[in-house]
Amino acid sequence: MARMERRMWDLLLILTAAPHSGDVVTSALRLSQAVLDRGGSVRVWACGYANMMTQDTFGDTKLPNTRDPEGHYPSPSAVVQRMIADGEGRFGWIACTACSEERGAVHHVPQVRHRSPLRLASTVAGARQTLYLGGA
């Protein structure tokens, strides 16, 4: 019986911080982009309130910035969608199903994969490096 090869990701980020609780989410996105810019691959596992980032209810842009009303500011879900599209298979986003359901964050954009927390260990095993970002 042939054994299926498992894809290895260069970096897995386990993100548990709420989107606007500090700079953790911004740091995770910047770190992801830096790895992508160097030709690497990144997967983000969103836990807790980090699942709010990829809700399809945001639309494509944030509310107007009163200091720059003509500026364009993409929504969190639009940023993730763009990174997935631009990453050409080297960037992925996973929503923890238990955390999503517990917080009512069940309307993710279609590019987001849904995984049971029981699959976290196998997802960690599928990465060369894993970083945990956020709170408990």
N, C-alpha and C positions, 0 to 999 in steps of 0.2 A: 504494500500500500504506500503510495507516494505521500510524503509529508509536505504540507503546505508551508511555504516560507512566510514568516511573519515580518511585516514591515517594521523597521526600526525608525523612530523619530529621533532627531538630535536632541530636542529639548521638550520636556513636558512641564508646563506651568500649572500647578494646582492653585487656582485663584479663589479665595474665599472672602475677599473684602467687598463691601458694598460699593457700588460705583462712585458715590460722592462722599465717601467717608474719609478720604485723604488722597494721597498721591499713588497708592498701590496699583490701582487699575491703569493709570497713565504709565507708570513704570513698567507694568507687565506688557502693555502694548508697545512701548518703545523698545524694550528688550526683545520682544518678538520680532519687531521690524529690523532690529540690528542683526539678529540671527538670519533672517530672510535675506537681508542685503549681502551677507557673506556666503549665501548659497545653501544655508542650512534649512532644516525643517523644524517646525514648532507646532505643538498641539497644546491647547488650553483646555483644562478641565475646570468648568465653573461650578462652584459649590456655594451654598448659602445665597445671600443676596446678590452675588455676582451674576446670578441667572437673570437678573433684571436687565442687564445690558443688551441682551439679544431679543428682547420682546418686539414683535412685529407692530405693536401699537405706537411706536415712536415716530414712524414715518422716516423720511430721509434727512430732515434737518432739525436742529434744536430751535427753540423759540428765538426770535430776533434779539440780538445783543444791543442794548440801548446805547452803548458807546460806539458801536459800529453797525448801524442798522442795515447797511448795504453788504455786510460781510456774509460769507457762507460758512456755517458751522454744522458739520454733519452730526447726526445723532449717533449714539453709541452703537446701535445695531447697524447703521450704515457703515461705520468704521470697520466693524467686524466683517460685514459682507464684502467690503472692498478688499480687505486683507486676504480673505479667502479667495476671491476672484483673482487678485494680482499674484497670489502665492503659487498659482498653477499646481495645486496639489501638495504644496509644501507647508501649508498652514491650515490647521483644523481647529474647530471649536466644539467642545462637548458640553452639553447641559446635563447635570446630574438630575435624574428624574425625581428622586425623592425630595431633593431640595427645591426643585421647581414646583412640584405639586404642593409642598408644605407652605410655600409662599404665594401660591396662586399665579406663579409666573410660567404659565403653560403654553403661551402663544409665541414661541420662538420663530425667528425668521427661518425659512426652509433650509438654508445652508448649514444650520446647526444640527449636530447629531445628538441623539438622546441616549443616555446610557444609565443603567441601574448602578447604584453605588457598589453593588457586588462585583462590577467589572473594573473597579478602580485598580485593584492589584494587578490585573493583567494589562491594564493601560500603562501603569508604572513600569512593568516588565518590558513593555514595548518602546521604552525610551532610553537613550544613552545616559541622559542626565534628567533629574527631576528637581524642580524648585517649588517650594510651598510659599505662597505669598498671601498674606492676610492674617486675620485673627483666628481665634479658636473655633 
